[in-house]
Amino acid sequence: MIENYIVKQAKIWIFGCL
């Protein structure tokens, strides 16, 4: 679902910031 996509994108953003 779209929610899962957002979660994946959020994780990528967080790891990207780290």
PQR file of N, CA, C, O and H, with PARSE charges and radii, in Angstrom:
ATOM      1  N   MET A   1       0.850  -1.217   0.000 -0.4000 1.5000
ATOM      2  CA  MET A   1       0.000   0.000   0.000 -0.0000 2.0000
ATOM      3  C   MET A   1       0.879   1.259   0.000  0.5500 1.7000
ATOM      4  O   MET A   1       2.098   1.176   0.155 -0.5500 1.4000
ATOM      5  N   ILE A   2       0.261   2.387  -0.171 -0.4000 1.5000
ATOM      6  CA  ILE A   2       1.009   3.654  -0.190 -0.0000 2.0000
ATOM      7  C   ILE A   2       1.700   3.883   1.150  0.5500 1.7000
ATOM      8  O   ILE A   2       2.811   4.411   1.199 -0.5500 1.4000
ATOM      9  H   ILE A   2      -0.729   2.454  -0.297  0.4000 1.0000
ATOM     10  N   GLU A   3       1.037   3.481   2.243 -0.4000 1.5000
ATOM     11  CA  GLU A   3       1.620   3.693   3.578 -0.0000 2.0000
ATOM     12  C   GLU A   3       2.974   2.984   3.683  0.5500 1.7000
ATOM     13  O   GLU A   3       3.938   3.544   4.206 -0.5500 1.4000
ATOM     14  H   GLU A   3       0.135   3.051   2.204  0.4000 1.0000
ATOM     15  N   ASN A   4       3.034   1.755   3.182 -0.4000 1.5000
ATOM     16  CA  ASN A   4       4.301   1.008   3.234 -0.0000 2.0000
ATOM     17  C   ASN A   4       5.371   1.749   2.449  0.5500 1.7000
ATOM     18  O   ASN A   4       6.530   1.797   2.862 -0.5500 1.4000
ATOM     19  H   ASN A   4       2.252   1.301   2.756  0.4000 1.0000
ATOM     20  N   TYR A   5       4.983   2.330   1.311 -0.4000 1.5000
ATOM     21  CA  TYR A   5       5.945   3.074   0.491 -0.0000 2.0000
ATOM     22  C   TYR A   5       6.492   4.259   1.273  0.5500 1.7000
ATOM     23  O   TYR A   5       7.693   4.527   1.251 -0.5500 1.4000
ATOM     24  H   TYR A   5       4.042   2.292   0.975  0.4000 1.0000
ATOM     25  N   ILE A   6       5.599   4.967   1.967 -0.4000 1.5000
ATOM     26  CA  ILE A   6       6.020   6.129   2.762 -0.0000 2.0000
ATOM     27  C   ILE A   6       6.978   5.687   3.865  0.5500 1.7000
ATOM     28  O   ILE A   6       7.977   6.357   4.129 -0.5500 1.4000
ATOM     29  H   ILE A   6       4.624   4.748   1.985  0.4000 1.0000
ATOM     30  N   VAL A   7       6.675   4.565   4.504 -0.4000 1.5000
ATOM     31  CA  VAL A   7       7.545   4.062   5.573 -0.0000 2.0000
ATOM     32  C   VAL A   7       8.931   3.770   5.018  0.5500 1.7000
ATOM     33  O   VAL A   7       9.936   4.128   5.632 -0.5500 1.4000
ATOM     34  H   VAL A   7       5.864   4.021   4.290  0.4000 1.0000
ATOM     35  N   LYS A   8       8.989   3.122   3.862 -0.4000 1.5000
ATOM     36  CA  LYS A   8      10.290   2.811   3.254 -0.0000 2.0000
ATOM     37  C   LYS A   8      11.033   4.097   2.930  0.5500 1.7000
ATOM     38  O   LYS A   8      12.229   4.204   3.201 -0.5500 1.4000
ATOM     39  H   LYS A   8       8.172   2.831   3.364  0.4000 1.0000
ATOM     40  N   GLN A   9      10.344   5.070   2.358 -0.4000 1.5000
ATOM     41  CA  GLN A   9      10.981   6.344   2.027 -0.0000 2.0000
ATOM     42  C   GLN A   9      11.479   7.031   3.296  0.5500 1.7000
ATOM     43  O   GLN A   9      12.561   7.619   3.304 -0.5500 1.4000
ATOM     44  H   GLN A   9       9.373   4.983   2.138  0.4000 1.0000
ATOM     45  N   ALA A  10      10.683   6.956   4.379 -0.4000 1.5000
ATOM     46  CA  ALA A  10      11.077   7.583   5.647 -0.0000 2.0000
ATOM     47  C   ALA A  10      12.356   6.942   6.167  0.5500 1.7000
ATOM     48  O   ALA A  10      13.257   7.639   6.635 -0.5500 1.4000
ATOM     49  H   ALA A  10       9.804   6.479   4.373  0.4000 1.0000
ATOM     50  N   LYS A  11      12.438   5.612   6.086 -0.4000 1.5000
ATOM     51  CA  LYS A  11      13.642   4.917   6.564 -0.0000 2.0000
ATOM     52  C   LYS A  11      14.843   5.350   5.738  0.5500 1.7000
ATOM     53  O   LYS A  11      15.921   5.584   6.286 -0.5500 1.4000
ATOM     54  H   LYS A  11      11.706   5.047   5.705  0.4000 1.0000
ATOM     55  N   ILE A  12      14.669   5.458   4.429 -0.4000 1.5000
ATOM     56  CA  ILE A  12      15.771   5.878   3.562 -0.0000 2.0000
ATOM     57  C   ILE A  12      16.213   7.290   3.955  0.5500 1.7000
ATOM     58  O   ILE A  12      17.410   7.579   3.976 -0.5500 1.4000
ATOM     59  H   ILE A  12      13.794   5.268   3.984  0.4000 1.0000
ATOM     60  N   TRP A  13      15.265   8.159   4.264 -0.4000 1.5000
ATOM     61  CA  TRP A  13      15.588   9.531   4.658 -0.0000 2.0000
ATOM     62  C   TRP A  13      16.388   9.527   5.952  0.5500 1.7000
ATOM     63  O   TRP A  13      17.402  10.214   6.071 -0.5500 1.4000
ATOM     64  H   TRP A  13      14.293   7.924   4.247  0.4000 1.0000
ATOM     65  N   ILE A  14      15.911   8.729   6.937 -0.4000 1.5000
ATOM     66  CA  ILE A  14      16.582   8.681   8.241 -0.0000 2.0000
ATOM     67  C   ILE A  14      18.004   8.153   8.069  0.5500 1.7000
ATOM     68  O   ILE A  14      18.953   8.768   8.556 -0.5500 1.4000
ATOM     69  H   ILE A  14      15.087   8.171   6.841  0.4000 1.0000
ATOM     70  N   PHE A  15      18.162   7.020   7.381 -0.4000 1.5000
ATOM     71  CA  PHE A  15      19.502   6.448   7.190 -0.0000 2.0000
ATOM     72  C   PHE A  15      20.355   7.389   6.350  0.5500 1.7000
ATOM     73  O   PHE A  15      21.571   7.458   6.527 -0.5500 1.4000
ATOM     74  H   PHE A  15      17.392   6.520   6.985  0.4000 1.0000
ATOM     75  N   GLY A  16      19.719   8.107   5.444 -0.4000 1.5000
ATOM     76  CA  GLY A  16      20.463   9.060   4.609 -0.0000 2.0000
ATOM     77  C   GLY A  16      21.018  10.200   5.451  0.5500 1.7000
ATOM     78  O   GLY A  16      22.134  10.666   5.224 -0.5500 1.4000
ATOM     79  H   GLY A  16      18.731   8.052   5.301  0.4000 1.0000
ATOM     80  N   CYS A  17      20.226  10.644   6.428 -0.4000 1.5000
ATOM     81  CA  CYS A  17      20.682  11.724   7.314 -0.0000 2.0000
ATOM     82  C   CYS A  17      21.831  11.228   8.184  0.5500 1.7000
ATOM     83  O   CYS A  17      22.761  11.977   8.484 -0.5500 1.4000
ATOM     84  H   CYS A  17      19.319  10.265   6.612  0.4000 1.0000
ATOM     85  N   LEU A  18      21.762   9.962   8.587 -0.4000 1.5000
ATOM     86  CA  LEU A  18      22.826   9.410   9.432 -0.0000 2.0000
ATOM     87  C   LEU A  18      24.095   9.275   8.604  0.5500 1.7000
ATOM     88  O   LEU A  18      25.122   8.829   9.116 -0.5500 1.4000
ATOM     89  H   LEU A  18      21.006   9.354   8.343  0.4000 1.0000
TER
END
